[in-house]
């Protein structure tokens, strides 16, 4: 009887300690103090990896990163460059009283990778031979581009609004992602949509669509259409 009580007590103690550890890990830094701006000069880069809850602004210029945040929040933000890639991420969870804003300067952007809840916009036209965009989470992007080839992958609740021109476009979407490319002109476009997402595209010559689920694709232009639907999804031509 005593042995059973000891075993039960030990099990209860382990559960309690486990809950304490989990709760401790989930504690976030509360923002303190006035917002300050700090500019970090970095070596040149063309690729961006952002894993942070913040507003991110892309601008053309000499490589640098300006972080606007409360002091203790700024201390939890890491800015590094390695192998031509700028990585901006948090080292711990935080809850700022004022939204964090990060302005990123570079001569060129040819790869953008986002995680978490990033609100990203480009002030200047992004020009590149090839541009890769991958967003996972609940990020929103608004971009104006002029490229030869573009490869876009949107997952979860990611939303991309894009304008400009390209020759070839590859678009892959999963879950509830959204792509607004009504103002984005492409000659050839491949779209692979899985889930309940929505895409608005514009193709002049060729449009290949693979739709799996309940998603919707609206397209304009007069392309040769190659479409296959598995599920209740819809493909609709608009003016």
C-alpha positions in Angstrom: 0.0 0.0 0.0 2.8 2.4 1.0 4.6 1.5 -2.3 1.6 2.4 -4.4 1.3 5.7 -2.6 4.9 6.5 -3.3 4.6 5.6 -7.0 1.4 7.8 -7.3 3.2 10.7 -5.6 6.2 10.4 -7.8 4.0 10.3 -10.9 2.1 13.4 -9.7 5.4 15.2 -9.0 6.7 14.5 -12.4 3.5 15.8 -14.1 3.6 18.9 -12.0 7.3 19.6 -12.8 6.6 19.0 -16.5 3.8 21.5 -16.5 6.0 24.0 -14.7 8.8 23.6 -17.3 6.3 24.0 -20.2 4.8 27.1 -18.7 8.2 28.6 -18.0 9.2 28.0 -21.6 6.1 29.8 -22.8 6.7 32.9 -20.9 7.3 35.9 -23.1 9.3 39.1 -22.6 7.1 42.1 -22.0 8.2 45.2 -23.8 9.7 47.9 -21.6 10.9 51.4 -22.3 10.6 53.8 -25.3 11.1 52.6 -28.9 14.6 53.2 -30.2 16.1 52.7 -33.7 19.3 50.9 -34.1 21.0 50.4 -37.5 23.3 47.4 -38.0 25.7 47.5 -40.9 26.1 44.0 -42.4 28.0 42.4 -45.3 26.3 42.2 -48.6 23.5 39.6 -49.1 20.8 38.7 -51.6 18.7 36.3 -49.6 16.4 37.0 -46.7 15.2 34.6 -44.0 12.8 36.2 -41.5 11.3 34.4 -38.5 9.8 37.1 -36.4 6.5 38.8 -35.6 7.2 42.2 -37.1 6.7 44.7 -39.9 9.5 44.3 -42.4 10.2 46.8 -45.1 12.6 46.1 -48.0 14.5 49.0 -49.6 17.3 49.3 -52.2 20.5 50.5 -50.7 23.8 49.6 -49.2 23.5 46.5 -46.9 22.1 47.4 -43.5 19.3 46.6 -41.1 17.4 49.1 -39.0 15.5 47.7 -36.0 12.9 49.9 -34.3 11.8 48.3 -31.0 11.8 48.7 -27.2 15.3 48.0 -25.7 14.6 44.6 -24.1 12.7 43.5 -27.3 15.7 44.6 -29.4 17.9 42.4 -27.3 15.8 39.4 -28.3 16.3 40.0 -32.0 19.2 38.4 -33.8 20.6 39.8 -37.1 23.2 37.8 -38.9 24.6 37.2 -42.4 26.0 33.9 -43.6 26.5 32.5 -47.1 24.9 35.5 -48.8 21.8 35.1 -46.6 20.5 37.6 -44.0 18.7 35.9 -41.1 16.5 38.0 -38.8 14.9 36.0 -36.0 13.9 36.1 -32.3 16.0 34.4 -29.6 13.0 34.3 -27.3 9.3 35.0 -27.3 8.3 38.6 -26.8 5.2 40.8 -26.4 6.1 44.4 -27.4 3.8 47.3 -26.4 4.6 48.9 -29.8 4.9 46.8 -33.0 8.5 46.0 -34.1 9.5 47.5 -37.4 12.6 46.3 -39.3 13.8 48.1 -42.4 16.2 46.0 -44.6 18.5 47.5 -47.2 20.2 45.5 -49.9 21.3 46.1 -53.5 19.3 43.0 -54.6 16.8 40.5 -53.2 16.6 37.1 -55.0 15.2 35.0 -52.2 12.6 35.7 -49.5 11.8 33.1 -46.8 9.3 34.0 -44.1 8.0 32.1 -41.0 5.6 33.3 -38.3 3.7 36.5 -38.6 5.6 38.9 -40.8 4.1 41.9 -42.5 6.5 42.5 -45.4 6.4 45.2 -48.1 8.8 46.4 -50.7 9.2 50.1 -51.2 11.2 49.7 -54.5 10.7 47.5 -57.5 12.5 44.2 -57.0 14.5 43.2 -60.0 16.3 39.9 -60.4 16.9 37.2 -63.0 15.3 34.6 -60.6 13.2 35.3 -57.5 12.2 32.7 -54.9 9.5 33.4 -52.3 8.6 30.9 -49.5 6.1 31.9 -46.8 4.9 29.6 -44.0 2.6 30.7 -41.3 0.4 33.8 -41.2 2.6 36.3 -43.0 1.4 38.9 -45.5 3.5 40.1 -48.4 3.1 43.0 -50.8 5.7 43.1 -53.6 6.3 44.8 -56.9 8.7 42.8 -59.1 10.4 42.6 -62.5 12.0 39.2 -63.0 12.6 36.5 -65.6 11.6 33.6 -63.4 9.7 33.5 -60.1 9.1 30.5 -57.8 6.5 31.1 -55.1 5.5 28.7 -52.3 2.7 29.8 -49.9 1.6 27.7 -46.9 -0.9 27.9 -44.1 -2.5 31.4 -44.0 0.2 33.2 -46.0 -1.0 36.0 -48.3 0.9 37.5 -51.2 -0.2 40.5 -53.2 2.1 41.0 -56.2 2.4 43.3 -59.2 4.9 43.6 -62.0 6.1 41.3 -64.8 7.8 38.0 -65.4 8.4 35.4 -68.1 7.8 32.2 -66.2 6.0 31.7 -62.9 5.7 28.7 -60.6 3.1 28.9 -57.8 2.6 26.3 -55.1 -0.1 26.8 -52.5 -1.3 24.8 -49.5 -4.0 25.1 -46.9 -5.7 28.5 -46.8 -3.0 30.5 -48.6 -4.0 33.4 -50.8 -2.3 34.8 -54.0 -3.4 38.1 -55.5 -1.7 38.5 -58.8 -4.3 40.4 -60.8 -1.7 43.0 -61.5 1.1 40.5 -62.2 1.7 39.7 -65.8 3.3 36.4 -66.8 3.7 34.6 -70.2 3.8 31.1 -68.7 2.5 30.1 -65.3 2.2 26.8 -63.4 -0.2 26.7 -60.4 -0.4 23.8 -57.9 -3.1 24.5 -55.3 -3.9 22.0 -52.5 -6.5 22.9 -49.9 -9.0 25.8 -49.7 -6.8 28.6 -50.9 -7.6 31.2 -53.5 -5.4 32.5 -56.4 -5.9 35.3 -58.9 -3.5 35.0 -61.8 -2.8 36.6 -65.2 -1.1 34.6 -67.9 -0.7 35.5 -71.6 0.5 32.3 -73.3 0.3 29.1 -71.1 -1.4 28.3 -67.9 -1.1 24.9 -66.2 -3.3 24.3 -63.1 -3.4 21.4 -60.7 -6.2 21.9 -58.1 -6.7 19.5 -55.3 -9.4 20.4 -52.7 -11.9 23.2 -52.5 -9.7 26.1 -53.6 -10.5 28.6 -56.3 -8.4 30.0 -59.1 -9.4 33.1 -61.1 -7.4 33.8 -64.2 -7.3 36.5 -66.8 -5.5 36.8 -70.2 -6.1 34.3 -73.0 -3.6 31.5 -72.3 -3.7 27.9 -73.5 -5.2 26.2 -70.4 -4.1 22.8 -69.1 -6.3 22.1 -66.0 -7.0 19.2 -63.7 -9.2 19.3 -60.7 -9.5 16.7 -57.9 -12.2 17.8 -55.5 -14.7 20.6 -55.4 -12.4 23.4 -56.5 -13.1 25.8 -59.3 -11.2 27.5 -62.1 -12.9 30.6 -63.5 -11.9 33.0 -66.3 -12.4 36.7 -65.5 -12.1 39.8 -67.7 
